[in-house]
Amino acid sequence: MSTDDERTTDASTTNSTATDSTTDASTADSTTDASTTNSTTDVPTADSGTPDGRPDLGGDPVLRTEGLTRRFGELVAVDDVDLAVDRGEFRSVIGPNGAGKTTLFNLISGALSPSEGRVVLDGEDVTALSPHERVRRGIGRSFQITNVFGGLSVEENVRIAARSTVETDLSAWERYLRSTDAFDEVNERAAATLERVGLADRAEERAGALSYGDRRRLELGLVLATDPQVVLLDEPTAGMSREVTQSTIDLIDEVLADRTLLLIEHDIDLVMRVSDRITVLDRGSELVTGTPDAVAADPEVRKAYLGGVADE
Ligand SMILES: Nc1ncnc2c1ncn2[C@@H]1O[C@H](COP(=O)(O)OP(=O)(O)OP(=O)(O)O)[C@@H](O)[C@H]1O
């Protein structure tokens, strides 16, 4: 158990521009034509769902990892991990310190390249794509320290995030032809996002002047504005009190109810409450994946990680 493990933020979680010195994935954006642009302008809601708004899990993996492996010298930080995360699923990844959780996220987001294996989003192999390209394909990531620009308005912040996926590496001429469309798309998506995170009436306010709670809303809005299919949440509640932790998770569940979520979280009680399924990593390997009840009852997990908690 490591609920008391409030790590200092490591390089991989400081911002989305890959400051991690170990980052070796290609940072060059590959040229993308208009056809690969995500044309969704609004923030869709779930088609079907459980009473809490989450879609039923139908064995329809939106994100898969296949034999994903990352070595650092002799150390195998992530060892042959096969994940299949269903569309709409709330999946948590837990494991002792050093189990490979953050490395796994870095491999999925593209901040790190794998030594072996593949990352597949919606049937497309994205392993060779840069982090930015993966965001455009629909892999969003929220960070403990985010890129909110305090001096800009709430709306400007959201527009910047929306624009990062709407605008593509088009030639100047193509950009000119598409500029009105792209402008409309950014506007529509920003408006829908502000509505969804409950900040529509604060759109003009300076982001730096927001209350703590509204800032968390804006941070989620920045992720949502990229219209992600899958959102990687790396310890979104680190350092928070129990109360704030619960309200943050409630907010995530509300705002991102129709997205596929992958969460790293040290608060096991919380993970047990919110997850559809939990993957337990141990020394880089997937120990087990299952429902909270199945994981809590798994003897291997109890031995390796949960200790007495499962007996409570
Ligand atoms: N850039 C790196 N260079 C060398 N070793 C690394 C690097 N990044 C991670 N590691 C090692 O890989 C292993 C997995 O680390 P990782 O941070 O992924 O674990 P974690 O499960 O996220 O741990 P924690 O719960 O403490 O955050 C650890 O032994 C760590 O020391």
The ligand as an ORCA input file, in Angstrom:
! r2SCAN-3c Opt
* xyz 0 1
  N      14.085      7.413    -17.278
  C      14.362      6.356    -16.551
  N      15.616      5.857    -16.519
  C      15.912      4.758    -15.791
  N      14.999      4.087    -15.056
  C      13.744      4.552    -15.050
  C      13.365      5.706    -15.793
  N      12.031      5.917    -15.600
  C      11.612      4.945    -14.768
  N      12.636      4.146    -14.438
  C      12.561      2.961    -13.567
  O      11.534      2.128    -14.095
  C      10.823      1.527    -13.021
  C       9.364      1.862    -13.186
  O       9.209      3.247    -12.895
  P       7.790      3.968    -12.979
  O       8.006      5.398    -12.629
  O       7.165      3.662    -14.263
  O       7.005      3.225    -11.828
  P       5.636      3.644    -11.125
  O       4.849      2.407    -10.971
  O       5.014      4.768    -11.837
  O       6.164      4.110     -9.695
  P       5.548      5.163     -8.655
  O       4.318      4.538     -8.085
  O       6.630      5.295     -7.628
  O       5.286      6.414     -9.405
  C      11.445      2.039    -11.742
  O      12.369      1.089    -11.273
  C      12.125      3.304    -12.156
  O      13.242      3.574    -11.331
*
